[in-house]
């Protein structure tokens, strides 16, 4: 098993702000998950759900990062993360217009898994606050990018279904590589 080739959980610098910004862009799993959360936010019918979904992901990511940083393990973390990409793609396919509070709760749980992986790998010489700040900033930017994509996909349901299927397929590839 060599997760370095497909995911951003090992082998990349984790020392400061710039590393935190670059980190979510360097792993296909994080890139897809974070953009997909934005797409889901844009397709939610309830604006409260739309706003709370990416915020819940970020809150979960920070909480998971703290758990990883203090040494609490998450069994099968890579499997959970890859499965989250599959699930997010499927949610895009089925369009969550009637989504409820379950969507931000699910986003928080997925964010916790993604954040845990980064907290667990943070180097002893790292500046955690700087890394986390960069990571959160990049995550928010990816969520905003996904929201823009999601707004466009609201008017193109066939393209939305294809995009969701592509995200899920990539998640399956990630899952098979773990």
Chimera marker file (.cmm) of the C-alpha trace (Angstrom):
<marker_set name="trace">
<marker id="1" x="0.000" y="0.000" z="0.000" r="1" g="1" b="0" radius="0.5"/>
<marker id="2" x="1.440" y="3.347" z="-1.039" r="1" g="1" b="0" radius="0.5"/>
<marker id="3" x="-1.048" y="6.170" z="-0.362" r="1" g="1" b="0" radius="0.5"/>
<marker id="4" x="1.428" y="8.874" z="-1.331" r="1" g="1" b="0" radius="0.5"/>
<marker id="5" x="0.543" y="8.591" z="-4.999" r="1" g="1" b="0" radius="0.5"/>
<marker id="6" x="-3.171" y="9.261" z="-4.591" r="1" g="1" b="0" radius="0.5"/>
<marker id="7" x="-3.771" y="11.042" z="-1.320" r="1" g="1" b="0" radius="0.5"/>
<marker id="8" x="-2.227" y="13.909" z="0.586" r="1" g="1" b="0" radius="0.5"/>
<marker id="9" x="-1.656" y="12.237" z="3.937" r="1" g="1" b="0" radius="0.5"/>
<marker id="10" x="2.006" y="11.387" z="3.933" r="1" g="1" b="0" radius="0.5"/>
<marker id="11" x="5.189" y="12.662" z="2.430" r="1" g="1" b="0" radius="0.5"/>
<marker id="12" x="4.238" y="16.314" z="2.040" r="1" g="1" b="0" radius="0.5"/>
<marker id="13" x="5.612" y="19.112" z="4.227" r="1" g="1" b="0" radius="0.5"/>
<marker id="14" x="3.386" y="20.127" z="7.139" r="1" g="1" b="0" radius="0.5"/>
<marker id="15" x="5.426" y="22.878" z="8.738" r="1" g="1" b="0" radius="0.5"/>
<marker id="16" x="3.677" y="26.189" z="8.191" r="1" g="1" b="0" radius="0.5"/>
<marker id="17" x="1.036" y="28.345" z="6.574" r="1" g="1" b="0" radius="0.5"/>
<marker id="18" x="2.148" y="27.815" z="2.966" r="1" g="1" b="0" radius="0.5"/>
<marker id="19" x="2.273" y="24.045" z="3.461" r="1" g="1" b="0" radius="0.5"/>
<marker id="20" x="-1.238" y="24.228" z="4.925" r="1" g="1" b="0" radius="0.5"/>
<marker id="21" x="-2.528" y="26.099" z="1.874" r="1" g="1" b="0" radius="0.5"/>
<marker id="22" x="-0.874" y="23.712" z="-0.576" r="1" g="1" b="0" radius="0.5"/>
<marker id="23" x="-1.773" y="20.495" z="1.242" r="1" g="1" b="0" radius="0.5"/>
<marker id="24" x="-5.468" y="20.186" z="0.278" r="1" g="1" b="0" radius="0.5"/>
<marker id="25" x="-4.608" y="20.993" z="-3.329" r="1" g="1" b="0" radius="0.5"/>
<marker id="26" x="-2.025" y="18.206" z="-3.511" r="1" g="1" b="0" radius="0.5"/>
<marker id="27" x="-4.296" y="15.266" z="-2.711" r="1" g="1" b="0" radius="0.5"/>
<marker id="28" x="-7.052" y="14.140" z="-5.021" r="1" g="1" b="0" radius="0.5"/>
<marker id="29" x="-9.187" y="12.959" z="-2.109" r="1" g="1" b="0" radius="0.5"/>
<marker id="30" x="-9.194" y="16.348" z="-0.391" r="1" g="1" b="0" radius="0.5"/>
<marker id="31" x="-9.552" y="18.335" z="-3.572" r="1" g="1" b="0" radius="0.5"/>
<marker id="32" x="-12.584" y="16.319" z="-4.689" r="1" g="1" b="0" radius="0.5"/>
<marker id="33" x="-14.185" y="16.220" z="-1.245" r="1" g="1" b="0" radius="0.5"/>
<marker id="34" x="-13.839" y="19.926" z="-0.594" r="1" g="1" b="0" radius="0.5"/>
<marker id="35" x="-15.137" y="20.980" z="-3.998" r="1" g="1" b="0" radius="0.5"/>
<marker id="36" x="-17.977" y="18.428" z="-3.715" r="1" g="1" b="0" radius="0.5"/>
<marker id="37" x="-19.053" y="19.923" z="-0.370" r="1" g="1" b="0" radius="0.5"/>
<marker id="38" x="-19.368" y="23.292" z="-2.097" r="1" g="1" b="0" radius="0.5"/>
<marker id="39" x="-21.386" y="21.740" z="-4.931" r="1" g="1" b="0" radius="0.5"/>
<marker id="40" x="-23.734" y="20.151" z="-2.389" r="1" g="1" b="0" radius="0.5"/>
<marker id="41" x="-24.106" y="23.462" z="-0.576" r="1" g="1" b="0" radius="0.5"/>
<marker id="42" x="-25.109" y="25.152" z="-3.828" r="1" g="1" b="0" radius="0.5"/>
<marker id="43" x="-27.669" y="22.483" z="-4.675" r="1" g="1" b="0" radius="0.5"/>
<marker id="44" x="-29.320" y="22.476" z="-1.231" r="1" g="1" b="0" radius="0.5"/>
<marker id="45" x="-32.797" y="23.978" z="-1.297" r="1" g="1" b="0" radius="0.5"/>
<marker id="46" x="-32.576" y="25.489" z="2.184" r="1" g="1" b="0" radius="0.5"/>
<marker id="47" x="-30.091" y="28.378" z="2.442" r="1" g="1" b="0" radius="0.5"/>
<marker id="48" x="-29.394" y="27.578" z="6.115" r="1" g="1" b="0" radius="0.5"/>
<marker id="49" x="-28.311" y="24.089" z="5.066" r="1" g="1" b="0" radius="0.5"/>
<marker id="50" x="-26.337" y="25.567" z="2.175" r="1" g="1" b="0" radius="0.5"/>
<marker id="51" x="-24.317" y="27.806" z="4.507" r="1" g="1" b="0" radius="0.5"/>
<marker id="52" x="-23.971" y="25.349" z="7.360" r="1" g="1" b="0" radius="0.5"/>
<marker id="53" x="-22.717" y="22.429" z="5.239" r="1" g="1" b="0" radius="0.5"/>
<marker id="54" x="-19.268" y="23.839" z="4.338" r="1" g="1" b="0" radius="0.5"/>
<marker id="55" x="-18.947" y="25.464" z="7.763" r="1" g="1" b="0" radius="0.5"/>
<marker id="56" x="-19.700" y="22.107" z="9.391" r="1" g="1" b="0" radius="0.5"/>
<marker id="57" x="-17.062" y="20.420" z="7.212" r="1" g="1" b="0" radius="0.5"/>
<marker id="58" x="-14.473" y="22.990" z="8.314" r="1" g="1" b="0" radius="0.5"/>
<marker id="59" x="-15.486" y="22.663" z="11.990" r="1" g="1" b="0" radius="0.5"/>
<marker id="60" x="-15.294" y="18.874" z="11.727" r="1" g="1" b="0" radius="0.5"/>
<marker id="61" x="-11.948" y="19.125" z="9.984" r="1" g="1" b="0" radius="0.5"/>
<marker id="62" x="-10.518" y="21.287" z="12.770" r="1" g="1" b="0" radius="0.5"/>
<marker id="63" x="-11.922" y="18.967" z="15.452" r="1" g="1" b="0" radius="0.5"/>
<marker id="64" x="-10.583" y="15.880" z="13.671" r="1" g="1" b="0" radius="0.5"/>
<marker id="65" x="-7.226" y="17.590" z="13.262" r="1" g="1" b="0" radius="0.5"/>
<marker id="66" x="-7.007" y="18.214" z="17.000" r="1" g="1" b="0" radius="0.5"/>
<marker id="67" x="-7.859" y="14.564" z="17.696" r="1" g="1" b="0" radius="0.5"/>
<marker id="68" x="-5.130" y="13.433" z="15.308" r="1" g="1" b="0" radius="0.5"/>
<marker id="69" x="-2.656" y="15.906" z="16.753" r="1" g="1" b="0" radius="0.5"/>
<marker id="70" x="-3.120" y="14.581" z="20.284" r="1" g="1" b="0" radius="0.5"/>
<marker id="71" x="-2.671" y="11.010" z="19.105" r="1" g="1" b="0" radius="0.5"/>
<marker id="72" x="-6.228" y="9.663" z="19.055" r="1" g="1" b="0" radius="0.5"/>
<marker id="73" x="-6.360" y="7.158" z="16.232" r="1" g="1" b="0" radius="0.5"/>
<marker id="74" x="-9.042" y="6.745" z="13.599" r="1" g="1" b="0" radius="0.5"/>
<marker id="75" x="-9.115" y="3.120" z="12.441" r="1" g="1" b="0" radius="0.5"/>
<marker id="76" x="-9.011" y="2.728" z="8.654" r="1" g="1" b="0" radius="0.5"/>
<marker id="77" x="-8.706" y="6.488" z="8.153" r="1" g="1" b="0" radius="0.5"/>
<marker id="78" x="-7.777" y="6.221" z="4.460" r="1" g="1" b="0" radius="0.5"/>
<marker id="79" x="-10.756" y="3.942" z="3.802" r="1" g="1" b="0" radius="0.5"/>
<marker id="80" x="-13.086" y="6.372" z="5.574" r="1" g="1" b="0" radius="0.5"/>
<marker id="81" x="-11.696" y="9.299" z="3.569" r="1" g="1" b="0" radius="0.5"/>
<marker id="82" x="-11.963" y="7.511" z="0.214" r="1" g="1" b="0" radius="0.5"/>
<marker id="83" x="-15.482" y="6.370" z="1.107" r="1" g="1" b="0" radius="0.5"/>
<marker id="84" x="-16.408" y="9.981" z="1.845" r="1" g="1" b="0" radius="0.5"/>
<marker id="85" x="-15.427" y="10.924" z="-1.715" r="1" g="1" b="0" radius="0.5"/>
<marker id="86" x="-17.654" y="8.135" z="-3.085" r="1" g="1" b="0" radius="0.5"/>
<marker id="87" x="-20.531" y="9.291" z="-0.871" r="1" g="1" b="0" radius="0.5"/>
<marker id="88" x="-20.155" y="12.957" z="-1.812" r="1" g="1" b="0" radius="0.5"/>
<marker id="89" x="-20.239" y="12.061" z="-5.505" r="1" g="1" b="0" radius="0.5"/>
<marker id="90" x="-23.389" y="10.011" z="-4.978" r="1" g="1" b="0" radius="0.5"/>
<marker id="91" x="-25.024" y="12.893" z="-3.125" r="1" g="1" b="0" radius="0.5"/>
<marker id="92" x="-24.253" y="15.175" z="-6.065" r="1" g="1" b="0" radius="0.5"/>
<marker id="93" x="-25.848" y="12.613" z="-8.410" r="1" g="1" b="0" radius="0.5"/>
<marker id="94" x="-29.090" y="12.438" z="-6.437" r="1" g="1" b="0" radius="0.5"/>
<marker id="95" x="-29.221" y="16.225" z="-5.867" r="1" g="1" b="0" radius="0.5"/>
<marker id="96" x="-29.917" y="17.067" z="-2.284" r="1" g="1" b="0" radius="0.5"/>
<marker id="97" x="-32.546" y="19.777" z="-2.907" r="1" g="1" b="0" radius="0.5"/>
<marker id="98" x="-34.598" y="18.339" z="-0.043" r="1" g="1" b="0" radius="0.5"/>
<marker id="99" x="-31.598" y="18.049" z="2.232" r="1" g="1" b="0" radius="0.5"/>
<marker id="100" x="-32.040" y="18.562" z="5.908" r="1" g="1" b="0" radius="0.5"/>
<marker id="101" x="-29.845" y="18.912" z="8.944" r="1" g="1" b="0" radius="0.5"/>
<marker id="102" x="-28.335" y="15.519" z="8.103" r="1" g="1" b="0" radius="0.5"/>
<marker id="103" x="-26.226" y="17.128" z="5.347" r="1" g="1" b="0" radius="0.5"/>
<marker id="104" x="-24.148" y="19.421" z="7.602" r="1" g="1" b="0" radius="0.5"/>
<marker id="105" x="-23.887" y="16.628" z="10.188" r="1" g="1" b="0" radius="0.5"/>
<marker id="106" x="-22.574" y="14.281" z="7.503" r="1" g="1" b="0" radius="0.5"/>
<marker id="107" x="-20.226" y="17.024" z="6.233" r="1" g="1" b="0" radius="0.5"/>
<marker id="108" x="-18.869" y="17.517" z="9.769" r="1" g="1" b="0" radius="0.5"/>
<marker id="109" x="-18.168" y="13.788" z="10.108" r="1" g="1" b="0" radius="0.5"/>
<marker id="110" x="-16.415" y="13.708" z="6.729" r="1" g="1" b="0" radius="0.5"/>
<marker id="111" x="-14.448" y="16.824" z="7.628" r="1" g="1" b="0" radius="0.5"/>
<marker id="112" x="-13.369" y="15.189" z="10.884" r="1" g="1" b="0" radius="0.5"/>
<marker id="113" x="-11.952" y="12.211" z="8.991" r="1" g="1" b="0" radius="0.5"/>
<marker id="114" x="-10.064" y="14.454" z="6.561" r="1" g="1" b="0" radius="0.5"/>
<marker id="115" x="-8.801" y="16.702" z="9.376" r="1" g="1" b="0" radius="0.5"/>
<marker id="116" x="-7.735" y="13.753" z="11.504" r="1" g="1" b="0" radius="0.5"/>
<marker id="117" x="-5.390" y="12.538" z="8.786" r="1" g="1" b="0" radius="0.5"/>
<marker id="118" x="-3.619" y="15.881" z="8.767" r="1" g="1" b="0" radius="0.5"/>
<marker id="119" x="-3.469" y="16.299" z="12.527" r="1" g="1" b="0" radius="0.5"/>
<marker id="120" x="-2.004" y="12.820" z="12.879" r="1" g="1" b="0" radius="0.5"/>
<marker id="121" x="0.760" y="13.519" z="10.373" r="1" g="1" b="0" radius="0.5"/>
<marker id="122" x="1.727" y="16.982" z="11.587" r="1" g="1" b="0" radius="0.5"/>
<marker id="123" x="5.481" y="17.070" z="12.075" r="1" g="1" b="0" radius="0.5"/>
<marker id="124" x="6.854" y="17.707" z="15.543" r="1" g="1" b="0" radius="0.5"/>
<marker id="125" x="8.703" y="20.740" z="14.187" r="1" g="1" b="0" radius="0.5"/>
<marker id="126" x="5.553" y="22.156" z="12.631" r="1" g="1" b="0" radius="0.5"/>
<marker id="127" x="3.747" y="25.293" z="13.687" r="1" g="1" b="0" radius="0.5"/>
<marker id="128" x="0.251" y="23.779" z="14.068" r="1" g="1" b="0" radius="0.5"/>
<marker id="129" x="-1.649" y="27.066" z="14.116" r="1" g="1" b="0" radius="0.5"/>
<marker id="130" x="0.067" y="28.268" z="10.929" r="1" g="1" b="0" radius="0.5"/>
<marker id="131" x="-0.512" y="24.959" z="9.126" r="1" g="1" b="0" radius="0.5"/>
<marker id="132" x="-4.155" y="24.755" z="10.232" r="1" g="1" b="0" radius="0.5"/>
<marker id="133" x="-4.769" y="28.388" z="9.238" r="1" g="1" b="0" radius="0.5"/>
<marker id="134" x="-3.458" y="27.728" z="5.748" r="1" g="1" b="0" radius="0.5"/>
<marker id="135" x="-5.378" y="24.478" z="5.487" r="1" g="1" b="0" radius="0.5"/>
<marker id="136" x="-8.651" y="26.123" z="6.576" r="1" g="1" b="0" radius="0.5"/>
<marker id="137" x="-8.146" y="29.001" z="4.142" r="1" g="1" b="0" radius="0.5"/>
<marker id="138" x="-7.531" y="26.609" z="1.240" r="1" g="1" b="0" radius="0.5"/>
<marker id="139" x="-10.513" y="24.484" z="2.279" r="1" g="1" b="0" radius="0.5"/>
<marker id="140" x="-12.802" y="27.519" z="2.344" r="1" g="1" b="0" radius="0.5"/>
<marker id="141" x="-11.542" y="28.545" z="-1.106" r="1" g="1" b="0" radius="0.5"/>
<marker id="142" x="-12.222" y="25.045" z="-2.455" r="1" g="1" b="0" radius="0.5"/>
<marker id="143" x="-15.710" y="25.114" z="-0.914" r="1" g="1" b="0" radius="0.5"/>
<marker id="144" x="-16.345" y="28.470" z="-2.622" r="1" g="1" b="0" radius="0.5"/>
<marker id="145" x="-15.074" y="27.072" z="-5.910" r="1" g="1" b="0" radius="0.5"/>
<marker id="146" x="-17.420" y="24.113" z="-5.507" r="1" g="1" b="0" radius="0.5"/>
<marker id="147" x="-20.295" y="26.453" z="-4.734" r="1" g="1" b="0" radius="0.5"/>
<marker id="148" x="-19.690" y="28.274" z="-8.009" r="1" g="1" b="0" radius="0.5"/>
<marker id="149" x="-19.602" y="24.962" z="-9.858" r="1" g="1" b="0" radius="0.5"/>
<marker id="150" x="-22.735" y="23.834" z="-8.019" r="1" g="1" b="0" radius="0.5"/>
<marker id="151" x="-24.642" y="26.977" z="-8.972" r="1" g="1" b="0" radius="0.5"/>
<marker id="152" x="-23.839" y="26.315" z="-12.625" r="1" g="1" b="0" radius="0.5"/>
<marker id="153" x="-24.795" y="22.643" z="-12.254" r="1" g="1" b="0" radius="0.5"/>
<marker id="154" x="-28.216" y="23.577" z="-10.866" r="1" g="1" b="0" radius="0.5"/>
<marker id="155" x="-29.110" y="24.608" z="-14.413" r="1" g="1" b="0" radius="0.5"/>
<marker id="156" x="-27.561" y="21.525" z="-16.006" r="1" g="1" b="0" radius="0.5"/>
<marker id="157" x="-28.870" y="18.400" z="-14.258" r="1" g="1" b="0" radius="0.5"/>
<marker id="158" x="-27.316" y="15.969" z="-16.734" r="1" g="1" b="0" radius="0.5"/>
<marker id="159" x="-23.896" y="17.537" z="-16.236" r="1" g="1" b="0" radius="0.5"/>
<marker id="160" x="-24.439" y="17.483" z="-12.448" r="1" g="1" b="0" radius="0.5"/>
<marker id="161" x="-25.174" y="13.745" z="-12.594" r="1" g="1" b="0" radius="0.5"/>
<marker id="162" x="-22.079" y="13.162" z="-14.741" r="1" g="1" b="0" radius="0.5"/>
<marker id="163" x="-19.906" y="15.253" z="-12.396" r="1" g="1" b="0" radius="0.5"/>
<marker id="164" x="-21.188" y="13.369" z="-9.353" r="1" g="1" b="0" radius="0.5"/>
<marker id="165" x="-20.573" y="10.051" z="-11.064" r="1" g="1" b="0" radius="0.5"/>
<marker id="166" x="-17.034" y="11.162" z="-11.907" r="1" g="1" b="0" radius="0.5"/>
<marker id="167" x="-16.369" y="12.129" z="-8.277" r="1" g="1" b="0" radius="0.5"/>
<marker id="168" x="-17.739" y="8.794" z="-7.051" r="1" g="1" b="0" radius="0.5"/>
<marker id="169" x="-15.691" y="6.885" z="-9.603" r="1" g="1" b="0" radius="0.5"/>
<marker id="170" x="-12.556" y="8.693" z="-8.475" r="1" g="1" b="0" radius="0.5"/>
<marker id="171" x="-13.485" y="7.786" z="-4.901" r="1" g="1" b="0" radius="0.5"/>
<marker id="172" x="-13.760" y="4.129" z="-5.873" r="1" g="1" b="0" radius="0.5"/>
<marker id="173" x="-10.292" y="4.314" z="-7.473" r="1" g="1" b="0" radius="0.5"/>
<marker id="174" x="-8.970" y="5.875" z="-4.254" r="1" g="1" b="0" radius="0.5"/>
<marker id="175" x="-10.681" y="3.187" z="-2.222" r="1" g="1" b="0" radius="0.5"/>
<marker id="176" x="-9.175" y="0.414" z="-4.318" r="1" g="1" b="0" radius="0.5"/>
<marker id="177" x="-5.708" y="1.926" z="-3.911" r="1" g="1" b="0" radius="0.5"/>
<marker id="178" x="-5.834" y="2.010" z="-0.098" r="1" g="1" b="0" radius="0.5"/>
<link id1="1" id2="2" r="1" g="1" b="0" radius="0.2"/>
<link id1="2" id2="3" r="1" g="1" b="0" radius="0.2"/>
<link id1="3" id2="4" r="1" g="1" b="0" radius="0.2"/>
<link id1="4" id2="5" r="1" g="1" b="0" radius="0.2"/>
<link id1="5" id2="6" r="1" g="1" b="0" radius="0.2"/>
<link id1="6" id2="7" r="1" g="1" b="0" radius="0.2"/>
<link id1="7" id2="8" r="1" g="1" b="0" radius="0.2"/>
<link id1="8" id2="9" r="1" g="1" b="0" radius="0.2"/>
<link id1="9" id2="10" r="1" g="1" b="0" radius="0.2"/>
<link id1="10" id2="11" r="1" g="1" b="0" radius="0.2"/>
<link id1="11" id2="12" r="1" g="1" b="0" radius="0.2"/>
<link id1="12" id2="13" r="1" g="1" b="0" radius="0.2"/>
<link id1="13" id2="14" r="1" g="1" b="0" radius="0.2"/>
<link id1="14" id2="15" r="1" g="1" b="0" radius="0.2"/>
<link id1="15" id2="16" r="1" g="1" b="0" radius="0.2"/>
<link id1="16" id2="17" r="1" g="1" b="0" radius="0.2"/>
<link id1="17" id2="18" r="1" g="1" b="0" radius="0.2"/>
<link id1="18" id2="19" r="1" g="1" b="0" radius="0.2"/>
<link id1="19" id2="20" r="1" g="1" b="0" radius="0.2"/>
<link id1="20" id2="21" r="1" g="1" b="0" radius="0.2"/>
<link id1="21" id2="22" r="1" g="1" b="0" radius="0.2"/>
<link id1="22" id2="23" r="1" g="1" b="0" radius="0.2"/>
<link id1="23" id2="24" r="1" g="1" b="0" radius="0.2"/>
<link id1="24" id2="25" r="1" g="1" b="0" radius="0.2"/>
<link id1="25" id2="26" r="1" g="1" b="0" radius="0.2"/>
<link id1="26" id2="27" r="1" g="1" b="0" radius="0.2"/>
<link id1="27" id2="28" r="1" g="1" b="0" radius="0.2"/>
<link id1="28" id2="29" r="1" g="1" b="0" radius="0.2"/>
<link id1="29" id2="30" r="1" g="1" b="0" radius="0.2"/>
<link id1="30" id2="31" r="1" g="1" b="0" radius="0.2"/>
<link id1="31" id2="32" r="1" g="1" b="0" radius="0.2"/>
<link id1="32" id2="33" r="1" g="1" b="0" radius="0.2"/>
<link id1="33" id2="34" r="1" g="1" b="0" radius="0.2"/>
<link id1="34" id2="35" r="1" g="1" b="0" radius="0.2"/>
<link id1="35" id2="36" r="1" g="1" b="0" radius="0.2"/>
<link id1="36" id2="37" r="1" g="1" b="0" radius="0.2"/>
<link id1="37" id2="38" r="1" g="1" b="0" radius="0.2"/>
<link id1="38" id2="39" r="1" g="1" b="0" radius="0.2"/>
<link id1="39" id2="40" r="1" g="1" b="0" radius="0.2"/>
<link id1="40" id2="41" r="1" g="1" b="0" radius="0.2"/>
<link id1="41" id2="42" r="1" g="1" b="0" radius="0.2"/>
<link id1="42" id2="43" r="1" g="1" b="0" radius="0.2"/>
<link id1="43" id2="44" r="1" g="1" b="0" radius="0.2"/>
<link id1="44" id2="45" r="1" g="1" b="0" radius="0.2"/>
<link id1="45" id2="46" r="1" g="1" b="0" radius="0.2"/>
<link id1="46" id2="47" r="1" g="1" b="0" radius="0.2"/>
<link id1="47" id2="48" r="1" g="1" b="0" radius="0.2"/>
<link id1="48" id2="49" r="1" g="1" b="0" radius="0.2"/>
<link id1="49" id2="50" r="1" g="1" b="0" radius="0.2"/>
<link id1="50" id2="51" r="1" g="1" b="0" radius="0.2"/>
<link id1="51" id2="52" r="1" g="1" b="0" radius="0.2"/>
<link id1="52" id2="53" r="1" g="1" b="0" radius="0.2"/>
<link id1="53" id2="54" r="1" g="1" b="0" radius="0.2"/>
<link id1="54" id2="55" r="1" g="1" b="0" radius="0.2"/>
<link id1="55" id2="56" r="1" g="1" b="0" radius="0.2"/>
<link id1="56" id2="57" r="1" g="1" b="0" radius="0.2"/>
<link id1="57" id2="58" r="1" g="1" b="0" radius="0.2"/>
<link id1="58" id2="59" r="1" g="1" b="0" radius="0.2"/>
<link id1="59" id2="60" r="1" g="1" b="0" radius="0.2"/>
<link id1="60" id2="61" r="1" g="1" b="0" radius="0.2"/>
<link id1="61" id2="62" r="1" g="1" b="0" radius="0.2"/>
<link id1="62" id2="63" r="1" g="1" b="0" radius="0.2"/>
<link id1="63" id2="64" r="1" g="1" b="0" radius="0.2"/>
<link id1="64" id2="65" r="1" g="1" b="0" radius="0.2"/>
<link id1="65" id2="66" r="1" g="1" b="0" radius="0.2"/>
<link id1="66" id2="67" r="1" g="1" b="0" radius="0.2"/>
<link id1="67" id2="68" r="1" g="1" b="0" radius="0.2"/>
<link id1="68" id2="69" r="1" g="1" b="0" radius="0.2"/>
<link id1="69" id2="70" r="1" g="1" b="0" radius="0.2"/>
<link id1="70" id2="71" r="1" g="1" b="0" radius="0.2"/>
<link id1="71" id2="72" r="1" g="1" b="0" radius="0.2"/>
<link id1="72" id2="73" r="1" g="1" b="0" radius="0.2"/>
<link id1="73" id2="74" r="1" g="1" b="0" radius="0.2"/>
<link id1="74" id2="75" r="1" g="1" b="0" radius="0.2"/>
<link id1="75" id2="76" r="1" g="1" b="0" radius="0.2"/>
<link id1="76" id2="77" r="1" g="1" b="0" radius="0.2"/>
<link id1="77" id2="78" r="1" g="1" b="0" radius="0.2"/>
<link id1="78" id2="79" r="1" g="1" b="0" radius="0.2"/>
<link id1="79" id2="80" r="1" g="1" b="0" radius="0.2"/>
<link id1="80" id2="81" r="1" g="1" b="0" radius="0.2"/>
<link id1="81" id2="82" r="1" g="1" b="0" radius="0.2"/>
<link id1="82" id2="83" r="1" g="1" b="0" radius="0.2"/>
<link id1="83" id2="84" r="1" g="1" b="0" radius="0.2"/>
<link id1="84" id2="85" r="1" g="1" b="0" radius="0.2"/>
<link id1="85" id2="86" r="1" g="1" b="0" radius="0.2"/>
<link id1="86" id2="87" r="1" g="1" b="0" radius="0.2"/>
<link id1="87" id2="88" r="1" g="1" b="0" radius="0.2"/>
<link id1="88" id2="89" r="1" g="1" b="0" radius="0.2"/>
<link id1="89" id2="90" r="1" g="1" b="0" radius="0.2"/>
<link id1="90" id2="91" r="1" g="1" b="0" radius="0.2"/>
<link id1="91" id2="92" r="1" g="1" b="0" radius="0.2"/>
<link id1="92" id2="93" r="1" g="1" b="0" radius="0.2"/>
<link id1="93" id2="94" r="1" g="1" b="0" radius="0.2"/>
<link id1="94" id2="95" r="1" g="1" b="0" radius="0.2"/>
<link id1="95" id2="96" r="1" g="1" b="0" radius="0.2"/>
<link id1="96" id2="97" r="1" g="1" b="0" radius="0.2"/>
<link id1="97" id2="98" r="1" g="1" b="0" radius="0.2"/>
<link id1="98" id2="99" r="1" g="1" b="0" radius="0.2"/>
<link id1="99" id2="100" r="1" g="1" b="0" radius="0.2"/>
<link id1="100" id2="101" r="1" g="1" b="0" radius="0.2"/>
<link id1="101" id2="102" r="1" g="1" b="0" radius="0.2"/>
<link id1="102" id2="103" r="1" g="1" b="0" radius="0.2"/>
<link id1="103" id2="104" r="1" g="1" b="0" radius="0.2"/>
<link id1="104" id2="105" r="1" g="1" b="0" radius="0.2"/>
<link id1="105" id2="106" r="1" g="1" b="0" radius="0.2"/>
<link id1="106" id2="107" r="1" g="1" b="0" radius="0.2"/>
<link id1="107" id2="108" r="1" g="1" b="0" radius="0.2"/>
<link id1="108" id2="109" r="1" g="1" b="0" radius="0.2"/>
<link id1="109" id2="110" r="1" g="1" b="0" radius="0.2"/>
<link id1="110" id2="111" r="1" g="1" b="0" radius="0.2"/>
<link id1="111" id2="112" r="1" g="1" b="0" radius="0.2"/>
<link id1="112" id2="113" r="1" g="1" b="0" radius="0.2"/>
<link id1="113" id2="114" r="1" g="1" b="0" radius="0.2"/>
<link id1="114" id2="115" r="1" g="1" b="0" radius="0.2"/>
<link id1="115" id2="116" r="1" g="1" b="0" radius="0.2"/>
<link id1="116" id2="117" r="1" g="1" b="0" radius="0.2"/>
<link id1="117" id2="118" r="1" g="1" b="0" radius="0.2"/>
<link id1="118" id2="119" r="1" g="1" b="0" radius="0.2"/>
<link id1="119" id2="120" r="1" g="1" b="0" radius="0.2"/>
<link id1="120" id2="121" r="1" g="1" b="0" radius="0.2"/>
<link id1="121" id2="122" r="1" g="1" b="0" radius="0.2"/>
<link id1="122" id2="123" r="1" g="1" b="0" radius="0.2"/>
<link id1="123" id2="124" r="1" g="1" b="0" radius="0.2"/>
<link id1="124" id2="125" r="1" g="1" b="0" radius="0.2"/>
<link id1="125" id2="126" r="1" g="1" b="0" radius="0.2"/>
<link id1="126" id2="127" r="1" g="1" b="0" radius="0.2"/>
<link id1="127" id2="128" r="1" g="1" b="0" radius="0.2"/>
<link id1="128" id2="129" r="1" g="1" b="0" radius="0.2"/>
<link id1="129" id2="130" r="1" g="1" b="0" radius="0.2"/>
<link id1="130" id2="131" r="1" g="1" b="0" radius="0.2"/>
<link id1="131" id2="132" r="1" g="1" b="0" radius="0.2"/>
<link id1="132" id2="133" r="1" g="1" b="0" radius="0.2"/>
<link id1="133" id2="134" r="1" g="1" b="0" radius="0.2"/>
<link id1="134" id2="135" r="1" g="1" b="0" radius="0.2"/>
<link id1="135" id2="136" r="1" g="1" b="0" radius="0.2"/>
<link id1="136" id2="137" r="1" g="1" b="0" radius="0.2"/>
<link id1="137" id2="138" r="1" g="1" b="0" radius="0.2"/>
<link id1="138" id2="139" r="1" g="1" b="0" radius="0.2"/>
<link id1="139" id2="140" r="1" g="1" b="0" radius="0.2"/>
<link id1="140" id2="141" r="1" g="1" b="0" radius="0.2"/>
<link id1="141" id2="142" r="1" g="1" b="0" radius="0.2"/>
<link id1="142" id2="143" r="1" g="1" b="0" radius="0.2"/>
<link id1="143" id2="144" r="1" g="1" b="0" radius="0.2"/>
<link id1="144" id2="145" r="1" g="1" b="0" radius="0.2"/>
<link id1="145" id2="146" r="1" g="1" b="0" radius="0.2"/>
<link id1="146" id2="147" r="1" g="1" b="0" radius="0.2"/>
<link id1="147" id2="148" r="1" g="1" b="0" radius="0.2"/>
<link id1="148" id2="149" r="1" g="1" b="0" radius="0.2"/>
<link id1="149" id2="150" r="1" g="1" b="0" radius="0.2"/>
<link id1="150" id2="151" r="1" g="1" b="0" radius="0.2"/>
<link id1="151" id2="152" r="1" g="1" b="0" radius="0.2"/>
<link id1="152" id2="153" r="1" g="1" b="0" radius="0.2"/>
<link id1="153" id2="154" r="1" g="1" b="0" radius="0.2"/>
<link id1="154" id2="155" r="1" g="1" b="0" radius="0.2"/>
<link id1="155" id2="156" r="1" g="1" b="0" radius="0.2"/>
<link id1="156" id2="157" r="1" g="1" b="0" radius="0.2"/>
<link id1="157" id2="158" r="1" g="1" b="0" radius="0.2"/>
<link id1="158" id2="159" r="1" g="1" b="0" radius="0.2"/>
<link id1="159" id2="160" r="1" g="1" b="0" radius="0.2"/>
<link id1="160" id2="161" r="1" g="1" b="0" radius="0.2"/>
<link id1="161" id2="162" r="1" g="1" b="0" radius="0.2"/>
<link id1="162" id2="163" r="1" g="1" b="0" radius="0.2"/>
<link id1="163" id2="164" r="1" g="1" b="0" radius="0.2"/>
<link id1="164" id2="165" r="1" g="1" b="0" radius="0.2"/>
<link id1="165" id2="166" r="1" g="1" b="0" radius="0.2"/>
<link id1="166" id2="167" r="1" g="1" b="0" radius="0.2"/>
<link id1="167" id2="168" r="1" g="1" b="0" radius="0.2"/>
<link id1="168" id2="169" r="1" g="1" b="0" radius="0.2"/>
<link id1="169" id2="170" r="1" g="1" b="0" radius="0.2"/>
<link id1="170" id2="171" r="1" g="1" b="0" radius="0.2"/>
<link id1="171" id2="172" r="1" g="1" b="0" radius="0.2"/>
<link id1="172" id2="173" r="1" g="1" b="0" radius="0.2"/>
<link id1="173" id2="174" r="1" g="1" b="0" radius="0.2"/>
<link id1="174" id2="175" r="1" g="1" b="0" radius="0.2"/>
<link id1="175" id2="176" r="1" g="1" b="0" radius="0.2"/>
<link id1="176" id2="177" r="1" g="1" b="0" radius="0.2"/>
<link id1="177" id2="178" r="1" g="1" b="0" radius="0.2"/>
</marker_set>
